[in-house]
């Protein structure tokens, strides 16, 4: 629908615009055509729309703010992640942006986040480019015609990349900014065209509203469902294998990134996927590779010279190349992205120190502790300046998106597990065994898949378990299709004393990281801390 009325929209907070043309809820085909017609993108040989996001090819966390007011002052966990900004600054920027867009062409979309009808929030998005609106078409949930007829506006995202703040006057750090205002139910984004700011802005909103107002646990994870209706969740930071292990031809995909756990459902927040595609190939990620077709949005990729074939190995613009597409592009995606209470939860880590077992069962207390820790390790050669394994801890596997204190989410997980005693939580190490990175070897993906399959079939929970000396997690002593010697990490090391030394070191790193949460963590979480046994000098 196109509207050419001097006052075409009535948007909350006085954002009724005098734009000369407003495109309302256009279909994906039209948005692709408009992008190409305006010289803002081109098609790949598979039909995807290829665009560049300009100066910013990723989020800018230091320029993301939350308005500090009566709703947030005593609830948000203020600090380096949740940076406060005054209401007056927000209001001043909003007024400037209103003036700025007054004579511009706009694309507006009515959509929502949250596939559970009882917990969704309506989101009206205002963009200044058709391809940014296409991103919102793919990533947010799309109302039916009947739902649109009764659509009530709730949250507003105003994304104007062309608008630059003046830090000396506007109170921002730089010219770009993303500001969440919970009282006004608005997100202002300026100075950056990176579409992920919109996606993660709403994720941050849900990470505040759902636990704070509804007792629902928001989760940065993927989810799939077996033929019997059993739901599995996969948490993991970059490089841990979350996408690979959650993609299973025998199970339906509920979602690949953001979910909520209510009293009786697991539900996707989104209507699409925003997949990394650096070094993508049909062999490594066949589902994602096949999904990149019309009208997928490809961000910051480059073609092989003289062709319109995407060179997924080209990182000349960024390594954070992305593909945004509706979840329906995944062949085995569930039509309605809602499932039952999870049966199994997997915490994935790539332990480059070679200490953690390839799979272990967690108690409720251990689940809260490892959820709060969000551990993985970067390995040498993956990033400039890294010459040996380095630990990465990101609370709840997504600390940068948590407005509340991380212990709130960990305790809510514990509450869910207490209420649902049949849920099993597993720690899966997709990293090294037989030694640390450089001397050991990466755990076979074939074995990891076999262990995950044994879990979802209900077989692994029936095995005998032995607690790990330092971490206390329960290590199975046998698993179908996996050699027994693989399951106990110490057995894979030639030098057992060296393993003990490495395990002590990693346990201490966990304990050091936990110090920042200790004052607000409950006794159950504290009880699950690893132990430095001091058995090795």
C-alpha positions as CSV (number, residue, x, y, z in Angstrom):
1,X,0.0,0.0,0.0
2,X,1.3,3.4,-0.9
3,X,-0.1,6.6,0.7
4,X,0.4,10.1,-0.6
5,X,-1.4,12.2,2.1
6,X,0.3,15.1,3.9
7,X,-0.5,13.4,7.2
8,X,-0.6,9.7,6.2
9,X,0.2,8.1,9.6
10,X,-0.9,8.7,13.1
11,X,2.1,7.4,15.1
12,X,2.3,7.8,18.9
13,X,4.3,10.6,20.5
14,X,3.4,13.0,17.8
15,X,5.4,11.2,15.1
16,X,2.8,12.1,12.5
17,X,5.0,12.9,9.6
18,X,4.6,15.3,6.7
19,X,6.6,13.0,4.4
20,X,5.7,13.4,0.7
21,X,5.3,9.6,0.3
22,X,4.9,6.8,2.8
23,X,5.0,3.2,1.7
24,X,2.9,1.1,4.2
25,X,3.3,-2.6,4.5
26,X,4.7,-3.3,1.1
27,X,5.3,-6.9,0.0
28,X,8.8,-8.2,-0.3
29,X,8.8,-8.3,-4.1
30,X,8.0,-4.6,-4.3
31,X,10.7,-3.7,-1.7
32,X,13.3,-5.6,-3.7
33,X,12.2,-3.8,-7.0
34,X,12.3,-0.4,-5.3
35,X,15.8,-1.0,-3.9
36,X,17.2,-2.0,-7.3
37,X,15.4,0.9,-9.0
38,X,17.0,3.4,-6.6
39,X,20.4,2.0,-7.2
40,X,20.7,0.7,-3.6
41,X,21.2,-3.0,-4.3
42,X,21.6,-5.7,-6.9
43,X,20.5,-9.3,-7.4
44,X,22.8,-12.3,-7.0
45,X,22.5,-15.2,-9.4
46,X,20.3,-17.0,-6.8
47,X,17.9,-14.1,-6.6
48,X,19.0,-12.6,-3.3
49,X,19.1,-8.8,-2.9
50,X,22.7,-7.7,-2.1
51,X,23.2,-4.4,-0.3
52,X,25.8,-2.6,1.7
53,X,25.1,-1.1,5.1
54,X,27.8,1.6,4.8
55,X,30.1,2.7,7.6
56,X,28.7,0.3,10.1
57,X,28.7,-3.4,9.3
58,X,27.9,-4.5,12.9
59,X,26.3,-3.2,16.0
60,X,27.9,-0.4,18.0
61,X,27.5,-1.5,21.7
62,X,29.1,1.6,23.2
63,X,26.5,3.8,21.4
64,X,23.4,1.9,22.6
65,X,21.6,3.6,25.4
66,X,18.5,3.1,27.7
67,X,16.6,6.1,28.9
68,X,16.9,6.3,32.7
69,X,13.5,7.2,34.1
70,X,10.8,5.9,36.6
71,X,10.5,2.5,34.9
72,X,14.2,1.8,34.5
73,X,16.0,3.6,37.3
74,X,15.8,0.8,39.9
75,X,15.4,-2.1,37.5
76,X,18.0,-1.9,34.8
77,X,21.5,-3.2,35.5
78,X,23.4,0.0,34.7
79,X,27.0,-0.1,33.5
80,X,29.1,-0.5,30.4
81,X,26.4,-2.6,28.7
82,X,23.3,-0.7,29.7
83,X,24.4,2.9,29.4
84,X,21.9,5.5,30.9
85,X,20.8,8.5,29.0
86,X,18.4,11.3,30.1
87,X,14.8,11.7,29.0
88,X,15.6,15.2,27.9
89,X,18.2,14.0,25.5
90,X,15.9,11.4,24.0
91,X,13.1,14.0,23.6
92,X,15.5,16.5,21.9
93,X,16.7,13.8,19.4
94,X,13.2,12.6,18.7
95,X,12.1,16.2,17.8
96,X,15.2,16.6,15.6
97,X,14.5,13.3,13.8
98,X,10.9,14.3,13.2
99,X,12.0,17.5,11.5
100,X,14.7,15.6,9.6
101,X,12.2,13.1,8.0
102,X,9.5,15.6,7.3
103,X,10.2,15.8,3.6
104,X,11.6,12.3,3.1
105,X,10.2,9.1,1.5
106,X,9.5,6.6,4.2
107,X,8.7,2.9,4.5
108,X,6.5,1.8,7.4
109,X,5.7,-1.7,8.5
110,X,3.3,-3.1,11.1
111,X,4.7,-6.2,12.6
112,X,5.1,-8.0,15.9
113,X,7.6,-9.9,18.0
114,X,6.7,-13.1,19.9
115,X,5.0,-16.0,18.3
116,X,2.9,-16.7,21.4
117,X,-0.2,-14.6,20.9
118,X,-0.5,-13.9,24.7
119,X,3.0,-12.5,24.9
120,X,3.6,-10.7,21.6
121,X,4.3,-7.0,21.3
122,X,3.3,-5.0,18.2
123,X,6.1,-3.1,16.6
124,X,5.7,-0.3,14.0
125,X,9.0,0.2,12.1
126,X,9.8,3.4,10.2
127,X,12.7,3.3,7.7
128,X,14.2,5.6,5.1
129,X,15.2,2.8,2.7
130,X,13.1,0.0,1.2
131,X,15.8,-2.7,2.0
132,X,15.8,-1.9,5.7
133,X,12.0,-2.4,5.6
134,X,12.6,-5.7,3.8
135,X,14.8,-6.7,6.7
136,X,12.0,-6.0,9.1
137,X,9.6,-7.9,6.8
138,X,11.8,-11.0,7.1
139,X,13.0,-10.8,10.8
140,X,9.8,-9.7,12.6
141,X,6.6,-11.7,12.5
142,X,4.1,-10.8,9.8
143,X,0.5,-10.2,10.7
144,X,-2.3,-11.8,8.7
145,X,-4.7,-9.5,6.8
146,X,-7.2,-10.1,9.6
147,X,-4.6,-9.2,12.3
148,X,-3.6,-6.0,10.3
149,X,-7.3,-4.9,10.3
150,X,-7.3,-4.8,14.1
151,X,-3.6,-3.8,14.5
152,X,-3.0,-1.6,17.5
153,X,0.3,0.2,17.6
154,X,2.5,-0.4,20.6
155,X,6.3,-0.1,20.1
156,X,7.9,2.2,17.5
157,X,11.3,1.9,15.9
158,X,12.4,5.0,14.1
159,X,15.5,4.1,12.0
160,X,17.1,7.0,10.1
161,X,20.7,6.2,9.1
162,X,21.1,9.6,7.4
163,X,20.4,11.5,10.6
164,X,23.7,12.2,12.5
165,X,23.7,13.4,16.1
166,X,26.0,16.2,17.3
167,X,27.6,14.7,20.3
168,X,28.6,18.1,21.8
169,X,24.9,19.1,21.8
170,X,22.9,15.9,21.8
171,X,24.6,14.0,24.6
172,X,25.6,11.0,22.5
173,X,29.1,9.5,22.3
174,X,29.3,9.7,18.5
175,X,27.1,10.7,15.6
176,X,25.5,7.2,15.6
177,X,23.2,6.0,18.4
178,X,20.5,3.5,19.4
179,X,18.3,4.5,22.3
180,X,15.5,2.5,24.0
181,X,12.8,4.3,25.9
182,X,10.6,2.0,27.9
183,X,8.2,4.8,29.0
184,X,7.6,6.0,25.4
185,X,7.9,2.5,23.9
186,X,10.2,3.7,21.3
187,X,13.6,2.9,19.8
188,X,15.5,5.7,18.0
189,X,18.3,4.6,15.7
190,X,20.4,7.2,13.9
191,X,23.7,7.4,12.0
192,X,23.9,3.6,11.3
193,X,22.3,1.6,8.6
194,X,23.3,-1.8,10.1
195,X,19.9,-3.6,10.3
196,X,20.9,-5.8,13.3
197,X,20.5,-2.7,15.5
198,X,16.7,-3.1,15.0
199,X,16.6,-6.8,15.6
200,X,18.7,-6.6,18.8
201,X,16.9,-3.5,20.0
202,X,13.6,-5.4,20.2
203,X,15.4,-8.4,21.7
204,X,16.7,-6.1,24.5
205,X,13.1,-4.8,25.0
206,X,11.8,-8.4,25.4
207,X,14.7,-9.2,27.7
208,X,13.3,-6.5,30.0
209,X,9.6,-6.9,29.6
210,X,9.1,-10.7,29.6
211,X,10.9,-11.5,32.9
212,X,10.0,-8.2,34.6
213,X,6.3,-8.2,33.8
214,X,5.4,-11.8,32.9
215,X,7.9,-14.2,34.5
216,X,8.9,-15.5,31.1
217,X,12.5,-16.4,30.5
218,X,13.9,-14.7,27.3
219,X,16.7,-16.8,25.7
220,X,19.4,-16.3,23.2
221,X,19.2,-19.7,21.7
222,X,18.0,-21.9,18.8
223,X,15.2,-24.4,19.2
224,X,13.9,-27.4,17.4
225,X,11.2,-30.0,17.8
226,X,11.2,-33.8,17.3
227,X,8.3,-35.8,15.7
228,X,7.0,-36.6,19.2
229,X,6.8,-32.9,20.1
230,X,9.9,-32.9,22.2
231,X,11.7,-29.5,22.2
232,X,15.4,-29.0,22.4
233,X,17.2,-25.7,23.0
234,X,20.7,-24.9,21.9
235,X,22.7,-22.1,23.6
236,X,26.2,-21.1,22.5
237,X,28.4,-18.2,21.6
238,X,30.0,-17.8,18.2
239,X,32.0,-20.8,17.0
240,X,30.5,-23.3,19.3
241,X,28.4,-25.1,16.7
242,X,24.9,-23.8,17.7
243,X,23.7,-23.4,14.1
244,X,25.2,-26.7,12.9
245,X,23.9,-28.8,15.8
246,X,20.4,-27.3,15.9
247,X,20.0,-28.0,12.1
248,X,18.6,-31.5,12.0
249,X,16.6,-32.8,9.0
250,X,14.7,-35.1,11.3
251,X,13.5,-32.2,13.6
252,X,11.5,-29.1,12.8
253,X,13.2,-25.7,13.4
254,X,11.2,-23.5,15.8
255,X,13.8,-20.7,15.5
256,X,17.5,-20.0,15.2
257,X,18.3,-17.2,17.6
258,X,15.7,-15.7,20.1
259,X,13.0,-17.5,22.1
260,X,10.9,-17.2,25.3
261,X,10.0,-19.9,27.8
262,X,6.6,-19.2,29.3
263,X,4.7,-21.5,31.7
264,X,3.9,-24.0,29.0
265,X,5.5,-22.9,25.7
266,X,8.7,-22.2,24.0
267,X,8.1,-19.5,21.3
268,X,10.2,-17.8,18.7
269,X,10.5,-14.0,19.0
270,X,11.1,-13.7,15.3
271,X,9.7,-14.5,11.8
272,X,13.0,-15.1,10.2
273,X,16.7,-15.8,10.4
274,X,19.8,-13.5,10.4
275,X,22.5,-15.9,9.5
276,X,26.3,-15.3,9.3
277,X,27.5,-16.2,5.9
278,X,31.3,-15.7,5.9
279,X,32.8,-18.8,4.2
280,X,29.3,-20.2,3.7
281,X,29.1,-23.3,1.4
282,X,26.5,-25.8,0.4
283,X,28.6,-28.5,2.0
284,X,29.1,-26.9,5.4
285,X,25.6,-25.3,5.9
286,X,23.2,-26.7,3.3
287,X,20.0,-25.3,4.9
288,X,21.4,-21.7,5.0
289,X,23.0,-21.9,1.6
290,X,19.7,-23.0,0.1
291,X,17.8,-20.3,1.9
292,X,19.7,-17.5,0.1
293,X,17.2,-16.9,-2.7
294,X,14.6,-14.3,-3.6
295,X,13.8,-12.3,-1.5
296,X,16.6,-12.9,0.9
297,X,18.6,-9.8,1.9
298,X,22.4,-10.3,1.7
299,X,24.4,-7.7,3.6
300,X,28.0,-6.6,2.8
301,X,28.9,-9.5,0.6
302,X,30.9,-9.2,-2.7
303,X,30.6,-10.9,-6.0
304,X,33.3,-12.8,-7.9
305,X,34.7,-10.3,-10.3
306,X,32.7,-10.0,-13.5
307,X,29.8,-12.1,-12.1
308,X,26.8,-11.8,-9.8
309,X,27.8,-14.9,-7.9
310,X,28.5,-14.2,-4.3
311,X,32.0,-14.9,-3.0
312,X,31.3,-15.9,0.6
313,X,35.0,-16.0,1.4
314,X,35.3,-12.3,0.6
315,X,35.7,-10.4,3.9
316,X,36.9,-7.1,2.3
317,X,33.9,-5.2,3.7
318,X,33.5,-7.2,6.9
319,X,33.6,-10.7,8.3
320,X,30.2,-10.1,9.7
321,X,28.4,-10.8,6.3
322,X,24.8,-11.6,6.9
323,X,21.7,-13.1,5.2
324,X,18.3,-12.2,6.4
325,X,15.4,-14.4,5.2
326,X,11.9,-15.5,6.4
327,X,12.1,-18.7,8.4
328,X,9.9,-20.4,5.7
329,X,13.1,-20.5,3.6
330,X,14.3,-23.3,5.9
331,X,12.8,-26.5,4.5
332,X,11.9,-28.1,7.9
333,X,10.9,-24.9,9.7
334,X,7.8,-25.3,11.8
335,X,4.8,-23.3,10.4
336,X,3.9,-21.8,13.7
337,X,7.0,-21.1,15.7
338,X,5.8,-22.4,19.1
339,X,6.6,-25.6,20.9
340,X,6.0,-27.2,24.3
341,X,8.2,-26.9,27.4
342,X,11.7,-28.1,26.5
343,X,12.7,-31.7,27.1
344,X,16.5,-31.1,26.7
345,X,18.7,-28.0,26.9
346,X,22.2,-27.9,25.5
347,X,24.9,-25.4,26.6
348,X,27.5,-25.5,23.9
349,X,31.1,-24.4,24.5
350,X,34.3,-24.6,22.4
351,X,36.8,-25.4,25.2
352,X,40.2,-24.8,23.6
353,X,41.9,-25.8,26.8
354,X,40.8,-29.4,26.3
355,X,39.4,-29.8,29.9
356,X,35.6,-30.1,29.7
357,X,34.0,-33.4,28.8
358,X,32.4,-33.7,25.3
359,X,29.1,-34.0,27.1
360,X,27.9,-33.8,30.7
361,X,24.6,-33.7,32.5
362,X,24.0,-30.7,34.8
363,X,22.1,-30.4,38.0
364,X,19.7,-27.4,38.4
365,X,22.3,-25.5,40.4
366,X,25.0,-26.3,37.8
367,X,22.7,-25.3,35.0
368,X,22.2,-21.9,36.6
369,X,25.9,-21.5,37.2
370,X,26.9,-22.4,33.6
371,X,24.1,-20.3,32.2
372,X,25.4,-17.4,34.2
373,X,29.0,-18.1,33.1
374,X,28.3,-18.5,29.3
375,X,31.7,-19.8,28.7
376,X,33.6,-20.5,25.5
377,X,37.3,-20.0,24.4
378,X,38.7,-18.3,21.3
379,X,41.6,-20.1,19.7
380,X,44.9,-18.9,18.2
381,X,44.6,-17.8,14.6
382,X,40.9,-16.9,14.7
383,X,41.5,-13.3,15.6
384,X,44.3,-10.8,15.3
385,X,46.5,-10.7,18.4
386,X,45.4,-14.1,19.8
387,X,48.4,-16.4,20.2
388,X,46.9,-18.9,22.7
389,X,43.4,-19.9,23.9
390,X,41.5,-17.1,25.6
391,X,38.4,-17.5,27.7
392,X,35.2,-15.7,26.8
393,X,32.4,-15.4,29.3
394,X,29.1,-13.9,28.3
395,X,26.3,-14.2,30.9
396,X,23.3,-16.2,29.7
397,X,25.1,-16.6,26.3
398,X,24.1,-13.0,25.4
399,X,25.2,-10.6,28.1
400,X,25.2,-7.5,25.8
401,X,21.4,-7.9,25.4
402,X,20.5,-8.1,29.1
403,X,18.9,-5.0,30.6
404,X,18.4,-6.7,34.0
405,X,21.1,-8.1,36.2
406,X,22.3,-11.5,34.8
407,X,21.4,-13.3,38.0
408,X,17.8,-12.5,37.4
409,X,17.8,-14.6,34.3
410,X,19.8,-17.4,35.9
411,X,17.4,-17.6,38.8
412,X,14.5,-17.6,36.5
413,X,16.0,-20.6,34.6
414,X,16.4,-22.4,37.9
415,X,12.7,-21.7,38.7
416,X,11.7,-23.1,35.3
417,X,13.8,-26.2,35.9
418,X,12.3,-26.7,39.4
419,X,8.8,-26.4,38.0
420,X,9.7,-28.9,35.1
421,X,11.8,-31.6,36.7
422,X,11.8,-33.7,33.5
423,X,13.9,-31.2,31.7
424,X,17.5,-32.3,31.2
425,X,20.3,-29.8,30.8
426,X,23.6,-30.8,29.1
427,X,27.0,-29.1,28.8
428,X,28.5,-30.0,25.4
429,X,32.1,-29.3,24.6
430,X,32.6,-29.0,20.8
431,X,36.3,-27.9,21.3
432,X,39.4,-29.8,22.1
433,X,40.3,-33.1,23.6
434,X,43.6,-34.9,24.2
435,X,45.3,-31.6,24.9
436,X,44.8,-27.9,24.5
437,X,44.6,-26.2,21.2
438,X,48.0,-26.7,19.4
439,X,48.6,-30.2,20.9
440,X,45.2,-31.8,21.2
441,X,42.6,-32.3,18.5
442,X,39.1,-31.0,17.9
443,X,36.3,-33.3,19.1
444,X,34.8,-35.1,16.1
445,X,31.6,-33.5,14.9
446,X,30.4,-37.0,14.2
447,X,30.8,-37.9,17.8
448,X,29.1,-34.7,19.0
449,X,26.1,-35.3,16.7
450,X,25.9,-38.9,18.0
451,X,25.8,-37.6,21.6
452,X,23.1,-35.0,20.8
453,X,21.1,-37.7,19.1
454,X,21.5,-40.0,22.1
455,X,20.1,-37.3,24.3
456,X,17.1,-36.4,22.2
457,X,16.3,-40.2,21.8
458,X,16.3,-40.4,25.6
459,X,19.2,-42.9,25.6
460,X,22.0,-40.9,27.2
461,X,20.1,-40.1,30.4
462,X,19.9,-43.8,31.1
463,X,23.7,-44.3,31.3
464,X,25.9,-44.3,34.4
465,X,27.5,-40.9,35.3
466,X,30.6,-39.9,37.2
467,X,31.2,-36.4,38.5
468,X,34.1,-34.4,37.1
469,X,36.7,-33.8,39.8
470,X,36.9,-30.0,39.3
471,X,33.6,-29.1,37.8
472,X,31.3,-31.6,39.4
473,X,29.3,-32.1,36.1
474,X,28.1,-35.6,35.5
475,X,30.0,-37.4,32.8
476,X,28.4,-40.4,31.1
477,X,30.5,-43.5,31.0
478,X,29.0,-44.8,27.8
479,X,27.1,-43.4,24.8
480,X,25.8,-45.2,21.6
481,X,28.1,-44.7,18.6
482,X,30.8,-43.0,20.7
483,X,34.0,-44.7,22.0
484,X,34.0,-44.8,25.8
485,X,37.6,-43.3,26.0
486,X,36.3,-40.1,24.3
487,X,33.8,-39.4,27.0
488,X,36.3,-38.8,29.9
489,X,38.6,-36.0,28.8
490,X,41.5,-36.9,31.1
491,X,41.7,-40.3,29.5
492,X,42.4,-38.7,26.1
493,X,45.5,-36.8,27.4
494,X,48.9,-38.5,27.3
495,X,50.2,-36.5,30.3
496,X,47.5,-36.8,33.0
497,X,49.4,-34.4,35.3
498,X,49.3,-31.8,32.6
499,X,45.5,-32.3,32.3
500,X,45.1,-31.8,36.0
501,X,47.1,-28.6,35.8
502,X,44.9,-27.3,32.9
503,X,41.7,-28.3,34.7
504,X,42.8,-26.3,37.8
505,X,43.6,-23.3,35.7
506,X,40.2,-23.4,33.9
507,X,38.4,-23.8,37.2
508,X,40.1,-20.7,38.6
509,X,39.1,-18.7,35.5
510,X,35.5,-19.7,36.1
511,X,35.7,-18.7,39.7
512,X,37.4,-15.4,38.9
513,X,34.6,-14.5,36.4
514,X,31.9,-15.4,38.9
515,X,33.2,-12.9,41.4
516,X,31.3,-10.1,39.6
517,X,28.0,-12.0,40.3
518,X,28.6,-13.4,43.7
519,X,27.0,-10.6,45.7
520,X,23.7,-11.1,43.9
521,X,23.7,-14.8,43.2
522,X,21.6,-17.2,45.4
523,X,23.1,-20.0,47.4
524,X,22.2,-22.7,44.8
525,X,24.2,-20.9,42.1
526,X,27.2,-20.4,44.5
527,X,27.1,-24.1,45.4
528,X,27.8,-25.1,41.8
529,X,31.1,-23.4,41.5
530,X,34.0,-25.4,40.1
531,X,36.7,-26.4,42.6
532,X,40.4,-25.7,42.4
533,X,41.6,-28.8,44.2
534,X,45.3,-27.7,44.4
535,X,46.4,-31.2,43.6
536,X,49.0,-29.9,41.1
537,X,51.8,-27.5,42.0
